[in-house]
Amino acid sequence: MSPIALVAVGSVAFALNLVAGRRRAAEPKFSFRWFLYVHLPVLAVVPLRQWFELNILAIPFLVGISVVGQVFGCRMIRNS
């Protein structure tokens, strides 16, 4: 597992979830769009992880960085 690939996929995961978190903050909690904004970035991150041949040990890191992106994105819109 290449650390450069892990940082690249992690950066993409963070950026996608940052945008999705901002959009999620404007939706009613547990609505269809709210769930969509939580889960949609996964559809981009999973193929990237497979394309860069990151093994299963990268998943906890990518999930963590995705959660951080969602939280930061949500806080960006609430603090503005």
C-alpha positions in Angstrom: 0.0 0.0 0.0 1.5 3.3 -1.1 1.3 6.2 1.3 1.0 8.6 -1.6 -2.0 6.7 -2.9 -3.5 6.7 0.6 -3.1 10.5 0.9 -4.5 11.1 -2.6 -7.6 9.0 -2.0 -8.0 10.4 1.5 -7.8 14.0 0.1 -10.5 13.2 -2.5 -12.7 11.6 0.2 -12.3 14.6 2.5 -13.1 17.1 -0.3 -16.2 15.2 -1.5 -17.5 14.8 2.1 -16.8 18.5 2.8 -19.1 19.4 0.0 -21.7 16.8 0.8 -21.6 17.8 4.5 -22.4 21.4 3.5 -25.3 20.2 1.5 -26.5 17.8 4.2 -26.6 20.6 6.8 -29.3 22.4 4.7 -31.6 19.3 4.6 -34.1 18.0 7.3 -32.5 15.4 9.4 -33.0 11.8 8.2 -34.7 12.9 4.9 -34.0 11.2 1.6 -31.6 13.9 0.5 -29.9 13.9 3.9 -29.1 10.1 3.5 -28.1 10.8 -0.1 -25.5 13.4 0.9 -24.2 11.1 3.6 -23.8 8.0 1.3 -23.1 9.5 -2.1 -19.4 10.2 -1.7 -18.9 6.5 -0.9 -19.8 5.7 -4.5 -16.7 7.7 -5.6 -14.3 6.6 -2.8 -14.7 2.9 -3.1 -13.7 2.7 -6.8 -10.8 5.0 -6.1 -9.6 2.7 -3.3 -9.8 -0.3 -5.6 -8.2 1.6 -8.5 -5.2 2.6 -6.4 -5.1 -1.0 -5.0 -5.4 0.1 -1.4 -6.0 -2.9 0.8 -8.7 -3.4 3.5 -6.5 -1.7 6.1 -7.1 1.6 4.4 -10.9 1.5 5.0 -10.9 2.7 8.6 -8.7 5.7 7.7 -10.9 6.6 4.7 -14.1 6.2 6.8 -12.6 8.5 9.5 -11.5 11.1 7.0 -14.9 11.0 5.4 -16.6 11.6 8.8 -14.3 14.5 9.5 -15.2 16.0 6.1 -18.9 15.6 6.8 -18.5 17.3 10.2 -16.4 20.2 8.9 -18.7 20.8 6.0 -21.7 20.9 8.3 -20.0 23.3 10.7 -19.0 25.5 7.8 -22.6 26.3 6.9 -23.8 26.5 10.5 -21.1 29.0 11.5 -21.5 31.3 8.5 
